[in-house]
Amino acid sequence: MNHWKNLAGDDGSIFLFRFELRGNGIDFVVNQAIAADMYHDIDEQLTPLAHACCETLLRYRHLSVSHTMMDGNILATGEFEVMLSKGLGRHFVEEEKQQLFQDAKNIADLLVEVMDRKTQESKDGQHQSSFHTRSSQRPKPIKKGLRSEERQNAFRQSCNGCVRDNG
């Protein structure tokens, strides 16, 4: 299994998601393989959680010392870990930080559910078509700006609905 380091420098096993600064907004980046297997019902649960995280992180974006504000990974030990950009956590009101971490954990649980469903379908010989979020024709509270980032092997949702333009 390939291992890499997360924001905390811990060995990661599976990248699940991250929130990255981009322009005046934040991108919600999901593991591309998981995104390709996404189910409609899970996507509907995922979108408001990602939006809530974007809203919270936007309030602290000026304090982030790195491009990645928060990431979520399954570690080599099998445990889920969510990390904020170095030093960012000390600026949060404790209740707000706990809610952000709970939303991140809920996102992780949903992404793991996608992996588990797909694995079960493969074992059962089912070939159900997964919901692909490439369709921009469905109205969403978060506009989805999709770009294939092969070097990052990730899927992006642009949280343009969260952008605050102070100009």
C-alpha positions in Angstrom: 0.0 0.0 0.0 1.3 3.5 -0.9 1.8 5.7 2.1 2.1 9.5 2.2 2.1 12.2 4.8 -1.0 14.2 5.8 -1.0 17.8 7.2 0.2 16.5 10.6 3.0 14.5 9.0 1.4 11.2 9.9 1.5 8.2 7.5 -1.7 8.2 5.5 -3.2 5.2 3.8 -6.3 6.6 2.0 -6.9 10.3 1.1 -10.6 11.1 1.6 -10.9 14.8 1.2 -9.4 18.3 1.8 -10.5 21.9 1.7 -8.1 24.1 -0.3 -8.0 27.8 -0.7 -8.7 29.0 -4.3 -9.1 32.7 -5.1 -11.8 34.1 -2.7 -13.3 30.7 -2.1 -12.5 27.2 -1.0 -12.5 24.0 -3.0 -13.8 20.8 -1.5 -11.5 18.1 -3.0 -12.6 14.4 -2.8 -10.6 11.3 -3.7 -11.3 10.8 -7.4 -12.0 7.1 -7.1 -14.6 7.7 -4.4 -16.1 10.5 -6.4 -16.4 8.3 -9.5 -18.4 5.8 -7.4 -20.6 8.4 -5.7 -24.2 7.6 -5.1 -27.0 10.2 -5.5 -28.3 9.7 -1.9 -24.9 10.1 -0.4 -24.1 13.1 -2.6 -27.2 14.8 -1.3 -26.1 14.2 2.3 -22.5 15.3 1.5 -23.3 18.6 -0.1 -24.7 20.4 3.0 -21.8 19.1 5.1 -19.2 20.4 2.7 -21.0 23.7 2.4 -21.1 24.1 6.2 -17.3 23.3 6.4 -16.7 25.8 3.7 -18.6 28.5 5.5 -16.7 27.9 8.7 -13.3 27.7 7.1 -14.0 30.9 5.0 -14.2 32.8 8.3 -10.6 31.7 9.1 -9.0 31.6 5.7 -6.9 34.7 6.3 -5.3 32.9 9.2 -4.3 29.8 7.3 -0.6 29.3 6.7 -1.0 26.7 3.9 -3.1 26.2 0.8 -4.8 23.2 2.4 -7.0 24.4 5.3 -8.2 21.0 6.4 -7.8 17.4 5.3 -9.3 14.1 6.2 -7.5 10.8 5.7 -7.6 7.2 6.9 -4.3 6.6 8.5 -2.1 3.5 8.0 -3.5 2.3 11.4 -7.1 2.4 10.0 -8.1 5.4 12.1 -9.7 8.5 10.6 -7.9 11.7 11.2 -8.9 15.3 10.3 -6.3 18.0 10.5 -6.4 21.8 10.2 -3.6 23.9 8.7 -0.8 24.4 11.2 -1.8 26.7 14.1 -5.3 27.3 12.6 -7.2 25.5 15.4 -6.1 27.8 18.1 -8.1 30.6 16.5 -11.4 28.8 16.6 -14.1 29.1 19.2 -14.0 25.6 20.8 -17.7 24.8 20.0 -17.3 25.9 16.4 -14.1 23.7 16.0 -15.9 20.7 17.5 -18.8 21.2 15.0 -16.4 21.5 12.1 -14.6 18.3 13.2 -18.0 16.5 13.6 -19.0 17.6 10.1 -15.6 16.4 8.8 -16.2 13.0 10.5 -19.7 12.8 9.0 -18.2 13.5 5.5 -15.6 10.8 6.1 -18.3 8.3 7.2 -20.3 9.1 4.0 -17.2 8.6 1.8 -16.4 5.3 3.5 -20.0 4.2 2.9 -19.4 4.8 -0.8 -16.4 2.6 -0.7 -18.2 -0.1 1.3 -21.3 -0.1 -1.0 -19.1 -0.4 -4.1 -17.1 -3.2 -2.6 -20.3 -5.0 -1.6 -21.8 -4.5 -5.1 -18.5 -6.0 -6.6 -18.7 -9.0 -4.3 -22.4 -9.5 -5.2 -21.7 -9.1 -8.9 -23.9 -6.1 -9.2 -23.1 -3.5 -11.8 -25.3 -0.6 -10.6 -24.4 2.7 -12.1 -23.1 5.1 -9.5 -24.2 8.7 -9.4 -21.6 10.8 -11.1 -21.5 14.5 -10.0 -20.4 15.7 -13.3 -23.8 16.9 -14.2 -24.0 20.6 -13.7 -27.6 20.7 -14.7 -28.9 19.7 -11.2 -29.3 22.8 -9.1 -27.2 22.7 -5.9 -26.5 25.1 -3.1 -22.8 24.6 -3.9 -21.8 25.2 -7.5 -19.7 22.4 -8.7 -16.7 23.4 -10.7 -15.2 20.1 -11.8 -11.6 19.7 -13.0 -9.7 16.5 -13.4 -6.6 16.9 -11.3 -4.6 13.8 -12.4 -1.5 14.8 -10.4 -3.6 15.1 -7.3 -6.0 12.2 -8.3 -8.8 14.2 -6.8 -12.3 15.5 -7.6 -13.1 19.1 -6.8 -16.3 20.8 -5.7 -15.9 24.5 -5.8 -17.6 26.1 -2.9 -18.5 29.2 -4.9 -21.7 29.5 -3.0 -19.5 30.2 0.0 -17.4 32.9 -1.6 -17.5 36.2 0.1 -16.5 39.0 -2.2 -15.5 42.0 -0.1 -14.6 44.1 -3.1 
